[in-house]
Amino acid sequence: MSKRIVRLHLFALLGGLVLTSACSAQPGTAAPYTDGVEYVTLPGPHQRYSSEGKVEVVEVFSYGCIHCAHFAPIAEQLRKELPPGVKFKLMPAPFSDAWLPFARAYYAARQLGVLKRTHLALFTAKFDQHYPINTLDELADFYAREGVNRADFMRIATSAQTTAKLKSDLALIRKWQVDGTPTLVIDGKYRVATVHTQEEMAAVALWLAKRELHGK
């Protein structure tokens, strides 16, 4: 059984924005995971999400994805298990017009400095407490309840800078051949592929990150 992810057809938005604990193998031992099965090596030239020198593990996700909500605590544990020299990052996926407000909200929350305390809270409010959180206005209401200035949130979420960032994300998502969420990409080189559980997805990413760090 392959991992449960949301798969959506990509289509045009915004006039051109188109969107949908393991250890490193020791010498002489067989690798626990296989290229082409649990993970795939992406075609080059490889492109990372950021210009930081550290190895990165990127989760492509959406606040509109219930599977991402289920994965969120696992992702948080993965973040804690990553060794020094490896950085965990989030990339919101605007796969559809329904998910676009969530992607905008992510960048607004990050710029406003409230991402750390609102990330899990938004999943909880939407999927556990069943608040009506789907539109950008409803998202603004959520962040206002969290103490964020509503006008500031809307200004950043709808800004040209945020739109440009989403277009940049699109290009990278397509280059990484991501077609669902949650998906983990390691250093722009590897994408976790066919796994049986979300815990295994995290384990494969951890192993790849350690291997990449050792290679550097």
C-alpha positions in Angstrom: 0.0 0.0 0.0 1.5 3.3 -1.1 1.5 6.3 1.1 -1.8 8.2 1.2 -1.4 11.6 -0.4 -3.6 14.1 -2.1 -3.2 14.0 -5.9 -4.6 16.9 -7.9 -4.4 17.9 -11.5 -2.3 21.1 -12.0 -4.0 24.0 -13.6 -3.4 27.8 -14.3 -3.9 30.3 -11.5 -3.1 34.0 -11.1 -2.4 34.5 -14.8 0.6 32.1 -15.0 0.7 30.5 -11.6 0.2 26.8 -12.4 -0.1 24.2 -9.7 -1.3 20.0 -7.9 14.9 7.0 13.3 17.2 5.6 10.6 21.0 5.7 10.5 23.4 6.3 7.6 24.5 3.1 5.9 28.0 2.1 7.0 30.6 1.0 4.6 30.1 -2.7 3.6 26.4 -2.7 4.7 23.4 -2.8 2.4 21.4 0.4 2.2 18.0 0.1 3.9 16.2 1.9 1.1 16.3 1.6 -2.7 16.5 4.3 -5.3 13.5 4.0 -7.5 11.4 2.4 -4.7 11.3 4.2 -1.4 12.9 7.3 -2.9 13.9 8.6 -6.4 16.9 10.6 -7.4 15.7 13.7 -9.2 17.1 14.7 -12.6 19.8 17.4 -12.6 20.7 20.1 -12.4 19.5 19.9 -8.8 17.9 22.9 -7.2 17.4 23.5 -3.5 14.6 25.5 -1.9 17.1 27.9 -0.2 20.6 29.2 -0.6 21.6 28.2 2.9 24.7 26.0 3.0 23.0 23.3 5.2 21.4 20.1 3.9 17.7 20.7 3.7 14.6 18.5 4.1 11.6 20.2 2.6 8.0 19.2 3.2 5.7 20.2 0.4 2.3 20.5 2.2 -1.0 22.4 2.5 -3.1 23.4 5.4 -6.0 22.2 3.2 -4.7 18.6 3.2 -5.9 16.3 6.0 -3.0 13.9 5.3 -0.6 16.8 6.0 -2.5 17.4 9.3 -1.9 13.8 10.2 1.8 14.1 9.2 2.4 17.4 11.1 3.4 15.8 14.5 5.5 13.3 12.6 7.2 16.1 10.7 7.8 17.9 14.0 9.5 14.8 15.4 11.6 14.5 12.3 12.7 18.1 12.7 14.0 17.3 16.2 15.8 14.2 15.0 17.7 15.9 12.2 21.4 16.2 13.0 23.3 19.5 13.1 23.9 20.6 9.6 20.4 19.6 8.4 17.5 22.1 8.2 13.8 21.3 8.0 11.7 23.6 5.8 8.1 23.9 4.8 6.9 24.7 1.3 3.2 25.4 0.8 1.7 23.8 -2.3 -0.9 26.0 -4.2 -2.2 23.0 -6.2 -5.6 24.5 -6.8 -7.6 27.6 -6.3 -9.0 26.0 -3.2 -5.5 25.6 -1.7 -4.1 29.0 -2.9 -5.4 30.9 0.2 -3.5 28.4 2.5 -0.3 29.0 0.6 -0.7 32.8 0.9 -1.5 32.4 4.6 1.7 30.5 5.2 3.9 33.2 3.8 2.0 35.9 5.7 2.3 34.0 9.0 6.1 33.5 8.3 6.7 37.1 7.6 4.7 38.2 10.7 6.8 35.9 12.9 3.8 33.7 14.1 4.4 30.6 12.1 6.0 28.5 14.9 3.0 28.9 17.2 0.2 28.8 14.6 1.4 26.0 12.3 -0.1 23.1 14.3 -2.9 25.3 15.7 -4.3 25.9 12.2 -4.4 22.1 11.4 -6.1 21.6 14.8 -8.7 24.3 14.2 -9.6 23.2 10.7 -9.6 19.4 11.0 -10.1 18.7 14.8 -12.3 21.6 15.8 -13.9 21.9 12.4 -13.8 25.7 12.1 -14.8 26.9 8.7 -11.3 27.8 7.5 -11.1 27.8 3.7 -11.1 31.3 2.3 -8.5 34.0 2.8 -11.0 35.9 4.9 -11.6 32.9 7.1 -7.9 32.4 7.5 -7.5 36.1 8.4 -10.2 35.5 11.1 -8.2 32.5 12.4 -4.9 34.5 12.7 -6.8 37.4 14.2 -7.9 35.0 17.0 -4.2 34.2 17.4 -3.4 37.9 18.0 -2.3 38.8 14.5 -3.3 42.2 13.1 -5.9 41.3 10.4 -5.1 44.1 8.1 -1.4 43.3 8.2 -2.2 39.6 7.4 -4.3 40.5 4.4 -1.8 43.0 3.1 1.1 40.5 3.1 -1.0 37.5 2.0 -2.2 39.4 -1.1 1.0 41.2 -1.9 3.0 41.1 -5.1 5.9 39.7 -3.2 3.9 36.7 -2.0 2.5 36.1 -5.4 6.0 36.1 -6.8 7.1 33.6 -4.2 4.3 31.3 -5.1 5.3 31.4 -8.7 8.9 30.6 -7.7 7.6 27.7 -5.6 5.6 26.4 -8.6 8.7 26.2 -10.8 10.5 24.2 -8.1 7.5 21.9 -7.3 7.4 21.0 -11.0 11.1 20.5 -11.2 11.0 18.2 -8.2 8.1 16.3 -9.9 5.9 16.6 -6.8 2.3 15.6 -7.5 0.8 15.3 -4.0 1.1 16.2 -0.4 2.7 15.6 2.0 6.0 15.0 0.0 9.5 15.2 1.3 12.4 16.4 -0.8 16.0 16.2 0.4 18.5 18.8 -0.7 16.8 19.2 -4.1 18.2 15.8 -5.1 15.9 13.1 -3.7 12.2 12.8 -3.3 10.7 10.2 -1.0 8.5 8.0 -3.2 6.7 4.7 -2.4 6.4 4.0 1.3 3.8 2.2 3.4 3.3 4.7 6.3 4.0 8.3 7.1 6.5 7.2 9.7 8.4 5.4 7.0 8.4 8.5 4.9 10.0 10.4 7.7 12.6 7.6 8.2 13.6 7.6 4.6 14.0 11.3 4.6 16.2 11.1 7.8 18.4 8.5 6.3 18.8 10.4 3.0 19.6 13.6 4.9 22.3 11.9 7.0 23.7 10.3 3.9 23.8 13.7 2.1 25.4 15.4 5.1 28.1 12.7 5.4 28.8 13.2 1.6 29.3 16.9 2.1 
